[in-house]
Amino acid sequence: MRKYVASVLLVLGFVGFSQAVDQELVKKYDRMFSQFTQENLAKSPCRVTPKQVVEMIKKGEDVVLLDIRTDAEASIVGLTYKNSMHIPMDKLFNPENLKKIPRDKKVIVICHSGARAIAATFALRSAGFDNVYALKGGIAGLADYVTPKTTLGIK
Protein backbone atom coordinates (compact mmCIF):
# COMPACT_ATOMS: atom_id res chain seq x y z
CA MET A 1 0.00 0.00 0.00
CA ARG A 2 2.82 2.42 0.83
CA LYS A 3 4.37 1.80 -2.60
CA TYR A 4 1.03 2.57 -4.24
CA VAL A 5 0.60 5.84 -2.30
CA ALA A 6 4.21 6.82 -2.99
CA SER A 7 3.73 6.11 -6.71
CA VAL A 8 0.55 8.18 -6.85
CA LEU A 9 2.22 11.07 -5.03
CA LEU A 10 5.20 10.87 -7.36
CA VAL A 11 2.96 10.96 -10.46
CA LEU A 12 0.92 13.83 -9.03
CA GLY A 13 4.14 15.68 -8.26
CA PHE A 14 5.28 15.38 -11.88
CA VAL A 15 1.86 16.41 -13.19
CA GLY A 16 1.87 19.43 -10.87
CA PHE A 17 5.39 20.36 -11.96
CA SER A 18 4.55 20.14 -15.66
CA GLN A 19 1.52 22.36 -15.15
CA ALA A 20 3.67 24.96 -13.40
CA VAL A 21 5.15 26.09 -16.72
CA ASP A 22 3.86 29.53 -17.70
CA GLN A 23 2.43 28.74 -21.13
CA GLU A 24 1.76 32.39 -22.01
CA LEU A 25 5.36 33.28 -21.30
CA VAL A 26 6.51 30.30 -23.35
CA LYS A 27 4.39 31.55 -26.29
CA LYS A 28 5.93 35.02 -26.01
CA TYR A 29 9.45 33.60 -26.01
CA ASP A 30 8.56 31.34 -28.93
CA ARG A 31 7.36 34.33 -30.98
CA MET A 32 10.49 36.28 -30.08
CA PHE A 33 13.07 33.57 -30.69
CA SER A 34 11.39 32.17 -33.81
CA GLN A 35 12.57 35.31 -35.64
CA PHE A 36 16.20 34.45 -35.08
CA THR A 37 16.67 32.08 -37.97
CA GLN A 38 20.03 31.58 -39.62
CA GLU A 39 18.87 33.70 -42.57
CA ASN A 40 17.71 36.62 -40.42
CA LEU A 41 20.83 36.58 -38.28
CA ALA A 42 23.08 36.51 -41.35
CA LYS A 43 21.28 39.55 -42.81
CA SER A 44 21.52 41.54 -39.65
CA PRO A 45 24.73 41.09 -37.65
CA CYS A 46 24.13 42.49 -34.21
CA ARG A 47 27.48 42.24 -32.41
CA VAL A 48 30.34 44.68 -32.44
CA THR A 49 33.83 44.34 -31.00
CA PRO A 50 35.50 46.81 -28.65
CA LYS A 51 37.81 47.76 -31.53
CA GLN A 52 34.81 48.60 -33.74
CA VAL A 53 33.25 50.73 -31.01
CA VAL A 54 36.45 52.68 -30.45
CA GLU A 55 36.81 53.21 -34.22
CA MET A 56 33.20 54.47 -34.44
CA ILE A 57 33.92 56.98 -31.67
CA LYS A 58 37.21 58.05 -33.29
CA LYS A 59 35.40 58.66 -36.60
CA GLY A 60 32.88 60.86 -34.83
CA GLU A 61 29.92 58.55 -35.50
CA ASP A 62 26.85 59.39 -33.47
CA VAL A 63 26.83 56.28 -31.31
CA VAL A 64 25.18 55.75 -27.91
CA LEU A 65 26.50 53.31 -25.32
CA LEU A 66 23.62 51.73 -23.41
CA ASP A 67 24.73 50.16 -20.14
CA ILE A 68 22.20 47.52 -19.01
CA ARG A 69 24.13 46.36 -15.93
CA THR A 70 22.58 46.60 -12.50
CA ASP A 71 22.74 49.84 -10.53
CA ALA A 72 25.26 48.21 -8.18
CA GLU A 73 27.55 47.18 -11.06
CA ALA A 74 27.37 50.60 -12.70
CA SER A 75 28.07 52.36 -9.40
CA ILE A 76 31.43 50.61 -9.12
CA VAL A 77 32.59 50.83 -12.74
CA GLY A 78 30.61 53.13 -15.00
CA LEU A 79 30.75 54.57 -18.48
CA THR A 80 31.85 58.17 -18.74
CA TYR A 81 31.56 58.53 -22.51
CA LYS A 82 29.43 61.60 -23.25
CA ASN A 83 26.85 59.62 -25.23
CA SER A 84 26.20 56.88 -22.71
CA MET A 85 23.10 56.00 -20.78
CA HIS A 86 22.30 53.53 -18.05
CA ILE A 87 19.06 51.53 -18.00
CA PRO A 88 19.29 48.29 -16.00
CA MET A 89 18.16 45.24 -17.94
CA ASP A 90 15.26 44.57 -15.56
CA LYS A 91 13.87 48.04 -16.37
CA LEU A 92 14.79 48.13 -20.06
CA PHE A 93 11.36 47.29 -21.41
CA ASN A 94 9.43 49.77 -19.30
CA PRO A 95 7.70 52.06 -21.83
CA GLU A 96 9.33 55.21 -20.40
CA ASN A 97 12.78 53.65 -20.79
CA LEU A 98 12.17 52.38 -24.33
CA LYS A 99 11.31 55.98 -25.28
CA LYS A 100 14.78 57.05 -24.12
CA ILE A 101 16.58 54.75 -26.58
CA PRO A 102 17.43 56.72 -29.72
CA ARG A 103 16.19 55.25 -32.97
CA ASP A 104 18.28 57.53 -35.20
CA LYS A 105 21.72 56.51 -33.84
CA LYS A 106 23.65 53.31 -33.40
CA VAL A 107 23.08 52.00 -29.90
CA ILE A 108 25.69 49.68 -28.42
CA VAL A 109 24.25 47.56 -25.59
CA ILE A 110 26.78 46.84 -22.88
CA CYS A 111 26.80 44.53 -19.86
CA HIS A 112 29.67 42.98 -17.91
CA SER A 113 30.68 40.16 -20.28
CA GLY A 114 28.34 40.43 -23.27
CA ALA A 115 25.86 37.66 -22.40
CA ARG A 116 23.07 39.91 -21.11
CA ALA A 117 23.76 42.42 -23.88
CA ILE A 118 23.18 39.87 -26.62
CA ALA A 119 19.90 38.75 -25.03
CA ALA A 120 18.74 42.36 -24.63
CA THR A 121 19.83 43.19 -28.18
CA PHE A 122 17.85 40.26 -29.59
CA ALA A 123 14.80 41.35 -27.62
CA LEU A 124 15.14 45.00 -28.66
CA ARG A 125 15.60 44.03 -32.31
CA SER A 126 12.54 41.81 -32.21
CA ALA A 127 10.61 44.79 -30.79
CA GLY A 128 11.66 46.94 -33.76
CA PHE A 129 14.94 48.57 -32.69
CA ASP A 130 17.05 47.77 -35.77
CA ASN A 131 19.85 50.11 -34.70
CA VAL A 132 21.02 48.19 -31.61
CA TYR A 133 24.19 46.10 -31.33
CA ALA A 134 25.66 44.07 -28.49
CA LEU A 135 29.23 44.70 -27.41
CA LYS A 136 31.16 41.46 -27.68
CA GLY A 137 32.98 40.81 -24.41
CA GLY A 138 31.05 43.51 -22.56
CA ILE A 139 32.59 46.26 -20.50
CA ALA A 140 35.31 43.81 -19.42
CA GLY A 141 36.35 43.33 -23.05
CA LEU A 142 36.21 47.06 -23.67
CA ALA A 143 38.41 47.71 -20.62
CA ASP A 144 40.93 45.14 -21.87
CA TYR A 145 41.03 46.79 -25.31
CA VAL A 146 41.13 50.45 -24.27
CA THR A 147 44.64 51.83 -23.75
CA PRO A 148 46.24 55.21 -24.39
CA LYS A 149 47.34 53.82 -27.75
CA THR A 150 43.90 52.57 -28.87
CA THR A 151 42.10 55.73 -27.72
CA LEU A 152 44.55 58.15 -29.32
CA GLY A 153 42.47 60.72 -31.16
CA ILE A 154 39.38 60.51 -28.97
CA LYS A 155 38.49 63.80 -27.34
VOFI-572055 format. One record per residue: residue in one letter; x, y, z of N, C-alpha, C in turn. Coordinates in steps of 0.1 Angstrom, whole numbers, plus 5000, padded with zeros to 4 digits. Each point is the difference from the previous one (the first is absolute). Layout:
% VOFI-572055
AXYZXYZXYZ;...
//
This chain:
% VOFI-572055
M500849885000499250125000500950135000;R501049995008500950125000500650034987;K500449894992500650024987498950064991;Y498849965001498950064992499950155002;V499950035013499850145004501250094995;A501249945002501250074996500050024985;S499649904993499950014985499050114996;V498950005006498950104997500650145003;L500650025011500550135004501150044990;L500849914996501150034990499450044987;V499049934995499450044987499350135002;L499350025011499350135002501050125001;G501249975006501050105000500550044987;F500249904991500550034986498950074992;V498849965002498950074993499950155005;G500150025013500050135005501150094995;F501249944999501250074995499850044986;S499549904992499850034985499050114998;Q499050015009499050114999500550135005;A501150005006500650135006500650084990;V500249954987500650084990499150114995;D500550124999499250114996499850004985;Q498949944995499849984986500050134992;E499450115006500050134993501450064998;L500849985010501450054999500749924990;V499849874999500649914990499650044986;K498850044998499550054987500750134996;K500250095010500650124997501549984996;Y500749915007501449974997500049934986;D499149914998500049934987499850104988;R499150105002499950104989501250084999;M500750045011501250084999501149924994;F500349885005501249934995499849934986;S498749994996499849944987500550094989;Q500250135003500550094990501549994997;F500749935009501449994999500549884993;T499550004987500549894991501450034995;Q500649904995501350024994500050114989;E499050004992499950104989499850145006;N499250025010499850135006501350055007;L500649915007501250045007501150034990;A500149934989501150034990499850144994;K498750044998499750124994500250125009;S500049985013500050105010501049975011;P501350014998500949985010499850105012;C500049955012499650095011501150005011;R501249974997501150005010501150094994;V500650085009501150084997501149975010;T501350024995501149975009500450145007;P500849995010500550125006500850094990;K500849934992500750084990499150074991;Q498949944995499050074992499450125007;V499749985012499350115008501050125001;V501349975003501050115001500150074987;E500149924989500150064987498850094996;M498849965004498850084998500150135007;I500550005012500150125008501150094994;K501149944996501150084994499550074987;K499249934993499550064987498950105002;G499650025013499050105003498649954997;E499849874998498649944998499250035012;D498750034998499150035010499549875006;V500749955010499749875006499750025015;V499149925005499650015014500449865006;L500650015012500349885008498949985010;L499349895000498949975009500549895010;D500250045012500449925011498849935006;I499949874999498849935006500449935013;R501150025005500449945013499250055011;T500049935011499350045012500550135005;D499250075008500450125007501349985008;A500149895007501249975008501249994992;E499949924988501149994991500550134995;A499050084995500450134994500550105010;S499749985013500550105010501449975003;I500549884997501449975003500950044988;V499649954988500750034988498950054990;G500150134996499050054991500650064987;L499150034991500550064987499950155002;T501150064995500050155001500050064986;Y499949924990499950054986498750094999;K500250124993498950105000498749954995;N500049904991498749954995499849865006;S499950005013499749875006498850025009;M499349895002498850005008499949875008;H499450005011499949885008498549975003;I499649894995498749945003500249865004;P499849965012500249865004499149914992;M500549884997499349904992498549985005;D499949995013498749975005499050114999;K500450124996499250114997500050054986;L500749924991500250044986498750014993;F499149915002498850004992498850075006;N500350095010498950095005499850104989;P498850034997499750104989500850135001;E500150055012500750135001501549984997;N500649895002501449984997500249974985;L499149924994500149984986499950134992;K499350105005499950134993501350075001;K500949975009501350075002501049944990;I499849894994501049944991499850064986;P501150074996499950064987499849904988;R499250044991499849924988500850054988;D500650115001500750064989501549995001;K500549935010501449985003500349855002;K501249974998500549865004500050005015;V499449895006500049985014500749875003;I501150015008500849895004499649965014;V499449885001499549955013501249935007;I500250045013501249955007499649955014;C500549885003499949945013501449975005;H500149915010501449975005500849924990;S499449894995500849914991499449984986;G498850054998499449994986498849915000;A499949915009498949915000498650065001;R499850095010498850075002499750104988;A501150064995499950094989499449934988;I500549884997499549944988498549965001;A499649965012498649975003499150124998;A500550115006499250135000500050054985;T501149984993500050054986499049924992;F500049875001499149924993498550045003;A499750025013498750045004499750144994;L500950105001499750134994499849994985;R500949934993499849984986498749944996;S499549905008498749944997498950105003;A500250105008499050105003500150114990;G500950004991500150104989501150105001;F500949985009501250095001501149944991;D500150034988500949954990501450065002;N500250105008501350075001500849965012;V499649895007500749965012501049884997;Y501150015007501149904999500549975013;A500449875002500649965013501550015000;L500650045010501450015001500649865004;K500749954991500749875002501050015012;G499949925010500950005011499650105011;G499050084997499550095010500950115005;I499750065011500950115005501449945004;A500049875004501349945003500949994987;G499449974989500749994988500550144995;L499150105002500350144996501250055009;A499949975013501150045009501349944996;D500049874996501249934995500650074988;Y499150044991500450064987500550145001;V499450085008500250155001501450025007;T500850074993501350045006500350144994;P501050075005500350134994500349994985;K500649894996500249984986498849994991;T499049915005498849984992499050125001;T500150085010499150115001500650134995;L501250004994500750124995499050064989;G499750125002499250074990498650025005;I499649945012498750025005500150125010;K499050094998500050125009499049985011;
//
